[in-house]
């Protein structure tokens, strides 16, 4: 600092007052500048070749890449004169590269170590079985995400303050470190999920960690370069944590719903409104505790529930447990299905589901049961297949078992029409393809 200040002040005096006292051919300013630079560079080289601590490496690189070329040589009084001199860098390229390598390795190791320690503290908090704090009604465990993101950001900023190239290189290294950290986070989360099910605050801790992923996801999407191959891996790992956490949260609900859904076929679809009310009441109790999820995760999990409720209903319709011979019986069942579908849609929509693509599935199936004209049934089947192109003959055949008044020829004709009408590509959100027909 003393040398830099002296050089800058002395050269300013030379530029302002001394230069004009000599003939131009003397190049007085250049002589002074080269002598000062030579002395400064020799001192910098001597310093660089000594045993430096990490903070000294950072400081020296700051002089070489930033302070010396920008703050000193771009000074408004000196810039024009120094431009003519072409002084070069304070350090030889090889020595500068050596210092940069040392700095990057040191900075990367320091940040990785602090991230690892922070993860250990986070895991310890899970084991203490304390209810996470709430922010805006959502459980949060944000210390890890905040610390990790700030550590990476600060590291990148320090490096970029030296040079853009160093900033880019450290950014790539730290994105790799983030990928590794999140994989360790995922492993620890899986371990907690399996071993801590009896914890009093098991679900709130799961929810807090799912919410935690949002901070990492938001950072990765906004700050990691598209060309950075670590970005996809980071987002994939976060997706795994989110999905596995949500699956656990839904597990108990789906276990409770299974025997309730069986009542549809056990009761031959009598009292279906009461059964649907029981399904809605059971689901509602579970949804209330899921509201502590952040909005993107809450919306996604409610949509998963919506899909499962509709799918499980269809599964019961395909069980071949009910065979109705008269149009009146079929119309009564169709009416019950339509009522159940309307109640289910109203419940899911009121709880935030945006899966509107599901809403026509049950009404279309009800319409196929209600209709008696073969031509009209074929049209409805074609419409169903257009809306849900993953429906297959095996699904429709099991479903048409309900319509016991169809002849073999009529059944074959309807099934053949489905094959002609179904496109081969599956939709982005399949409904029937995951339903096995026994």
N, C-alpha and C positions, 0 to 999 in steps of 0.2 A: 504493500500500500504506500509506504514512504517513497519507494523507488518510482512507482507509477505517478504519484503526485508530483514528485520532483521533476520527472521527465516532462510531464504535461505543462507544468508552470514554466520551466526553463525554455521549452520549445516555443511556448506562447510569447515569451519575451523576445526570443530570436526572431519569430515571425513578425512581431509588431514593431520592434525597435532596432534590432541589430542588423537584420538582413539588408536594410537600405543604406547602411553605412559602408557596405562593400560593393565592389563592381559585380554585376550579375554573373560573369563567368567564374567567379569564386565559388558559386553554389554553397554559400555559407550555411543556409538552412539544411541542405542535404547532408553536409558534413556533420553538423551537430546531430541531426536525426539518426544518421547511420552509427555514430559513436555511442549515442545513448542506447539505441536499439541493440547494438552488439553487446554492450555491458548488461543490459536487461536480459537478453537472450541467454548469455553465458551463465548468469545467476539462476535463471529459470531452469536451464539444463542441469546445472549443479544440484539444484533442489530436487529435480525430477529423478536424478540418479541415486538420491539418498533414500533411506528407509522412511517412507511417509506413512502416516496414519490415514485412515479413510477420509476423514474430513479435510486433510491437507491435499489429498489427491483431487477431491472435489473442487477445492479452492484454486488449485493450480490450473486445472482444466477450465475453470471459469475464466481465469485470466487469459489463457491461450485462445479460447474460442469466443469469448464474450466481452469481457471487460476491456482487454487490450485492443482488439480490432474494432469494437463498437463504441465504447465510452471514450477511449483516448483518441484513437486515430480518426474517428468520425466527428470529433469536436469541430464546431463551426469555424473556429479560428484556424485549426490545423489541417482540416480535411483536404483542402485544395493543394496545399504544399506537400503533404504526406503522400498524396496520390501520385505525385511525380517521382517520389523516391523509391517506391516498390520495396518496402522493407522485408516483407515475408512474415512467416509465423515466428512466435517466440520459441517454439521447440521444433526439432527435426520431426518429420512425419512419422518415422519409426518409433521414436520415443513417445510421441503423442498417442499413437495407436496402442502402445504398451500400457500407458496410463489409462486410456479409455477402457481397455479390456479389464484392467484391475478394478476400475471403478464399477463397471457393469456387473462383474462377478460379485463384488462386495455388496453392492446395493441390492442385487437380486437375492443373495443369501440372507441379508438382514431382513428384508421384507418377508421372504418366505418363512423365516424363523418366527417373526412376530405374528404372522397369519396363523401358523400352526399352534402357537401358544393361545391365541384367541379362540381357536376352535376347541382346544382342550377345555378352556374355561366354560365355553358354551355347553359342551357335553356334560360337564360337571353340574351345571345348573339344571339340566334335564333330570339328572339323577337325584337332585335334592327335592324333586316333586313339589315345587312351588307353582302356584297358578301364575301364568305369565301376565304381565301388565296389559291393559287395554288402551288403545288409541283410536278415538272416533268409533268406539264400539267393536273394534277388531282386536283379537289377541295378537300381541306382537312379541317377537324375540329378536329385535332389530340390532342389538349391539354387535353381533357378528357381521352382519351385512354392512352396517355403517362403518365399522372399524376397517374391514377388508377393502371396501370401496375407497375410503379416505386414504388408506395406506398406499393403494395402487395409484390413486390420483396424485397424491403428494410425491410419490417416487417418480412418476412420469413428468410432473411439473419440474422437479429438480433437474432431471436429465435434460428436458427441453430448454431449461434456462441456460444450460451449457451450450447445447446445439440441437438443431432439429433432428439430425441423424442419430445422435445419442438417444434422444427422446423416443424416436421410432423403434430403435433396437431394444431399449428397455421395455417399451410398451409390448413388443412381441414376447419378450421373455416373461413379463408379468401376466400376460394373457395365458401363457402356458402354465404359470404358477397358479392362476385362478382356476384353470381346468383341473389341475391336480388337487387343489384344495377342495373343490366341490365334489370330486370323486370320493375324497376322504369323508366329507360331510355326508354324502349319500350313504356310505358304508356305516358310519356311526348312527345315522338316522334309521337304517334298516335294523341295526342291532338293538336300538332303543325300542323300535316297534315290536320286535319279537320278545324281548326280555322284560318289558316294563308294562305289560297289559294290565297289571293289578294296581298300578299307580293311581292315586286318587285323581290326579290332574292329567291323566294320560291323554284324553282327547284335546283339552286346551293346549297342551304342549305340541301335539300333532298339528293342530290348527295354526299355532304360532309359527311353526317351522314351514308350513305350506305358505303362509303369508310372507315369511322371510324370503322365499324364493322370488317374490315379486320385485323386491329391491334389486336383487342380483340380475333378474331378467331385464328389468328396465335399464340398468346400467349397461349390460352387454349389448342390448339392441341399439342403444343410443351412442355408445362410446367405442365399441369394438369394430374394427374395420371389416367390411364385407369380405375382403380378400384374406382375412385372418382365419386360417383353418381351425383355430381353437374356438372360434365363435360358435360354430355348429355343435361342437362337442360340449361346450358350456351350456348352451340352450337345451341340448339333449339330456344332459345330466339333471338340469333343473326340472325338465319335463318328467323324468323318471321319479324324482322326489315328490313332485306335485301329484302325479298319478297314483303312486303307491300309497301316499298319505290319504288321498281322497278315497281310494278303494277300501282302506281300513275303516274310515269314517262311515262308509256305506254298508260295510259287511254285516253289522248287527241288524240294520234295517231290513236288508234283503233276506236274512235268516228269519226274521219275525214275519215277513210278508208271505213266505212260501206256504205255510199251512193255511193262511187266510185265502190265498188264491186257489188252493185245492178245493175249497168249499164250493166254488162255482160248479165244478163237474160232479162233486160228491152229492150236491143238492139238485143236480140236473138243471142248473141255471135258474131254479126257483130262488126267491129272496135275493136276487142279484144286487138290488139297490142297497139292501142292508150290508151285504158283503163289501160292496164298493165303499160304503160309508166307513166301514171298519178299516179298509185299506187306506183311505184318505186320512182318517184320524191317527192311525199308527204312523204314517208318513209325516204328518204335520208335526207330531211330537219330536221327530228326529230333525226336521228342517229347522225348527226353532233354535237348536244349538249350533246349527251350521251358519247362522247369520253372523257369527263372529269371524267368518272368513272374509277376506277382502273381496270386493265386488267381482273382479274377473273370475276368481275361484268359486265364489258362491254361485254365480250365474252358470258356470260350467258344471258344477256338481248338481244343481237343480235340473239342468238339462239331462244329465246322466240318469237322474231319478226318473224324469219324465219318460225317457227312452225305455228304461227298465219296466216301468209300470205298464206301458203300452205293450211291450214285448211279452211280458208275463201273461197279460190278458190274452194275447193272440195264441200263446202256447197252450192255454187251457182250451181255446176253441179248436185247436188241432189235435186234441187228445183222443178223438173218436169215441167219446163217452156218451154222446147224445145223438140220437138219430130220430128226426121228426118227420112223420109221414104226411101230415096235413098242412095245407097252406096257412090255416089259422094258427097252428102251433109255431110254424116258422115266422109268421108275422109277429107273434107275441115275443119270441126270442129276439127278433130284429129290433123290436121296440125297446126291449130291455138293454140290448147292446148300445143302441143309440143314446139312451138315457145315461148309461154308465160312461160312455165316451164323452158326453157333454159335461158330466160332473168331473171327470178326470181332467179334461181340458181346462175347465174353469179353475180347478184347484191348482194345477201346475202353472197356469198363466198368472194367477193371483200371487203366486210365490216367486215369480220372476223368470219362469222358463220362456225362452224365446224360440223353442224348437217347434215352430209352427208347421214344419214339414210333417210332423207326426199326426196332426189333427184330423186328417182325412182318412187315416188307415182304418180305424174301427167303424166309422160311418159307412165307408165303402163296403166293408165286409158285411155289415148289417143289411145293406141294400141288396147284396147278392143273395142273402138268406131270404129277404122279403119278396124279391121278384120271382115270378112263376113263368114268365115268357122266356124261352130259351134264347131268342135273339137279344132280348133286353139284358139277360144275364151275361151274354158274351160281350156286349158293349161295356157293361160295368166291369167285367174282368179285364178287358183291354185298357180301360181307364185306370184301374188299379195297377196293372203292370207298367203303364207309362209313368205313373207317380212313384211306384216302388219297383224299379226294374230288377231288383235282386230276388223277387218272388219266383219260385220254381214250381214245376208240375207237382212235385211231392207235397209242397205246402198247400196248393189249391185242392189236390185230391183229398188230403186229410180234412181240409175244411169242408169240402162238399159232401163229406160223410153225413153231415148234419141234415142235408136235403135228401131224405130217404125216398122221396117220390121221383127222383131222377132215374131214367132207364140207363142201362149200360151204354147204349148208343149216344144218348144225350150227354152223359158224363164224358165219354170219349171226345165228342164234338167240342165241348167246352174246354177240355184240357188241351186239345189240339189248337184251339184258337189262342190259348195263352202262349203256346210255343211260337206261333206266328207273330205274336204281338210283342214279345219280350226282347228288348235289346240286350246285347251281350255285355255291355260295359256296366260295371257296378257303380252305384252312386257314391258320393263322398261320405254320406252317412247312411250305411246299410241298415235295414230293419229286419228283413227276413233271412238274410244269408247266415246269421248267427243262430238261427232257430233250427234245432234238429228235430226231425219228424220220426217218431218211433214207429 
